[in-house]
Amino acid sequence: MNNLTIAALITFFIIAPLGSQAKDCKIILSTTNIDLAWTNASQDLIQTIQIQQDKKPKKKCQSYFLTFSSGNSTNFDRYMVDSYNNKLPYNIYKNSGQRTILKDFSTGSNHHEFLHGNLANLAVDNKNFYLSLPFLGRPNEFPVRPRGIYSDTIVVSFYTPDNKIISSKPMTIRTVIPPTLYISLVDSGSPFNIHDTHQTLDYGELSKGQTKNFDIRVLSNAGYSLFFSSLNNGVLKHLSRPAHINYSLKVDNQITNLSTSASSPRLVTRRNGVTPSMGNLHQVMVTIGDVENKYSGEYTDYITMTIMALE
């Protein structure tokens, strides 16, 4: 009887666990938090992300691309926010000139909107991108943004060419907007003008009841107090004789007593919050008092106006 030999062939399939490619691609992705010095001017700043390897990577890991999440935004119109949810727009670009916004896969972005590199012959690869904080006003207008700390956190991810993610790191972008106040002294009815900080009220030949007006416009991103200080404590003094003429001063139709204000500036008004884009309006009216039996000649006073941040 012939012996029947039965052989069994067993084939083993080894399924690589998730993340095995990540072990093959030994890279260190380094991001740096970005602190921007606040300015009203546009900013277009170059930034760098570093990719480092501890040994020559396998071929499948040499080419790579980096993606950037949308942060606070859902559509890559990125913005920083403060603790009150005030928004400060900015964005991240592949190149200077704000041509290509850097994105991730969440909106079906294509590879043109990622940063690309190759580690074949490099121990360290530095990839540049551009951060743009645009000027937020119109020409000759000073934008008012609430003071505070604004931030956004972007996740940067390292991918192999076959869309396998190897590493992700967060990157926080932050700027601090300090209290910013501007004061403008303009003719009645005129708009805010950052260059107009002086007013001269010339009454000519004085007579009782003469009145002149001008406007104060305050542009601020925080609450403020407005103080007046009179060199002569609220009177017009003769230039060469021991004589004076009284006058009354109203701010926003309220009498302001300037006696002793040379040494202790007088609080005139206090406002909270952010001003409109052309500033808060404060109307000033100065009326001449009795001029009977006064020496002829020139009478003057000098008033200094000061604003201080409340918050």
Sequence and secondary structure as in RCSB ss.txt:
>XXXX:A:sequence
MNNLTIAALITFFIIAPLGSQAKDCKIILSTTNIDLAWTNASQDLIQTIQIQQDKKPKKKCQSYFLTFSSGNSTN
FDRYMVDSYNNKLPYNIYKNSGQRTILKDFSTGSNHHEFLHGNLANLAVDNKNFYLSLPFLGRPNEFPVRPRGIY
SDTIVVSFYTPDNKIISSKPMTIRTVIPPTLYISLVDSGSPFNIHDTHQTLDYGELSKGQTKNFDIRVLSNAGYS
LFFSSLNNGVLKHLSRPAHINYSLKVDNQITNLSTSASSPRLVTRRNGVTPSMGNLHQVMVTIGDVENKYSGEYT
DYITMTIMALE
>XXXX:A:secstr
                 TTHHHHHS EEEE   EEE   SS EEEEEEEEEEESS   HHHHEEEEEE  TT SS
S  EEE TT  EEE EEESSTTS SB   GGGT  GGGSEEEE TT SEEEEEEEEEE   S TT       EEE
EEEEEEEEE TTS EEEEEEEEEEEEE   EEEEEE TT    TT B      SS  TT EEEEEEEEEESS EE
EEEEETTSSEEEESSSS EEEEEEEETTEE   TTTTTS EEEEEE S   TT EEEEEEEEE   TT  SS EE
  EEEEEEE  
